[in-house]
Amino acid sequence: MSALTLPLSDVPSAAGFARDPDVRRLLDGPDPATWIVRGQGLVGLGRAATFRVRGGTRFTAARVWWDAVRQDAAVEDRVRRPGTGLLALGAFAFAPSSTAASGLVVPELVVGTDDDAAWLTLIVPGATVPTPADVGAAWSRLARVAPGPVAGATPERLDGPAAGGAASSYPTAVPGTLDEGEWMAAVADGVAMIRAGELDKLVLARDVVVDTGRPIELGAVLGRLSERFATCWTYCVRLGDEDSPEEGSGRLLGATPEMLVRVHRGTASARVLAGTLDRQDLPDGANPDDFAITELGGSEKQQREHRFAVESLVAGLSPYADEVSGGERPFILDLPNVWHLASDVTARLRAGVDGTLPSALELAEAVHPTAAVCGTPTETAGAVIEDLERMDRGLYAGPVGWLDGAGNGEWGIALRGAVQLDAHRARVSAGCGIVAESDPCAELAETWAKLRPMLESLPAR
């Protein structure tokens, strides 16, 4: 495999896009793979290679495959930034027992932007590095540039569904593995186990299946997510084949607010979220900032739930770092649907015995799953999750993101998203952190708050 990265301004056929390089303008292209925040990031078009794997060795197998690809590749990188040169996007199942495929996708053409640069990377089979003319030809063949900044119109804010079901303006949603009553009973069982001292925290998720009644226009859905949730990471990865997708390998898409681990040039960072407050709970006339600070910052339940998540992330990073800092004083993260308690953690990475720094994918495996999506202690919580949820989470709450040939990468947690099952159906999941004080009805309402981003972004009937 070989690759050529050029500054976007060096590709004449992309000159029009270079004047306004908002990567959201590319979402109408066929089958885009995306990682976008604030209109910047990565969009992959076409497909040069795919690696799929299942089971407990899914991370190791993917790293071995990627190492072989990058070691044999011929790469000319004229930009030399994180995300340039050889690159793959990917997603990994939450649990080793999942039947869903994990893996990596190497796009044929990658369009990338950050605060300081914009670039194109062409990746092709064979040992001969592509020419600049090849990059221009691939752009002309694969890129569909929308004239406006975003492919999908931003929807009006919808009233979220109450515990009794989805609002009529949403696409049709039916219970997935458990209905609401069954899920609340599972929460009650989890609370009883915590109070009995069997574990400290548990994260329980549930799913709904959405039927839009008409084809899901991927570009429009991604455009709505990236526009409304601009500070989140809008992701989209398809590991299966378009014409004959494997079971459990549908397209994964969403907008996650949580960064599992980011590695740029030897420094790792993460954004940990735990503790949630629905914006629809804001009393009439109340100041939003004061309300969030009081209800989240002043709640021992929410603070304890958050501490478990931060401590698990720090414990996962510490063996790979000389210093880990942050997380001592969480802040309020303001999103269109909810407020979260959030902490940013930074680590200065330490080289291993072979003199190399750990890659982003290696660290993603080391810290997954954190207490933010599993519980404490991790092994106990993982077993309880499978018993109480009675579903295969698949790619939900697993790592999703990208890595390059130099070990840089960004892996978020696949939250606030869905797996597209077919042309007009999607499975949407959401979960809540359960501690001793948790109330099943309140936790159910929290899942609806977290389901809203996808329900409002999918087309209604």
Secondary structure, DSSP 4 states (H G I P E B T S, - for coil): -EEEEEEGGG-GGGHHHHTS--GGGGTTSSS-EEEEETTEEEEEES-SEEEEE-STTHHHHHHHHHHHHHHH-EEEESS-STT-SSEEEEE--SSTT--S-EEEEE-SEEEEE-SS-EEEEEEESSSSPPPHHHHHHHHHHH----SSS-SSPPPPPPPPP-TT---TTSPEEEE-SS-HHHHHHHHHHHHHHHHTTS-SEEEEEEEEEEE-SS---HHHHHHHHHHHTTTSEEEEE--S-SSSPPTT--EEEEEE--EEEEEETTEEEEEEEEEEEEGGGPPTT--HHHHHIIIIIT-HHHHHHHHHHHHHHHHHHGGGEEEEEE-SS-EEEE-SSEEEEEEEEEEEE---TTSPPPPHHHHHHHHPSPTTTSEESHHHHHHHHHHHH-S--TTTTSEEEEEETTS-EEEEE--SEEEE-SSSEEEEEEEEEE-TT--HHHHHHHHHHHHHHHHHHSPP-
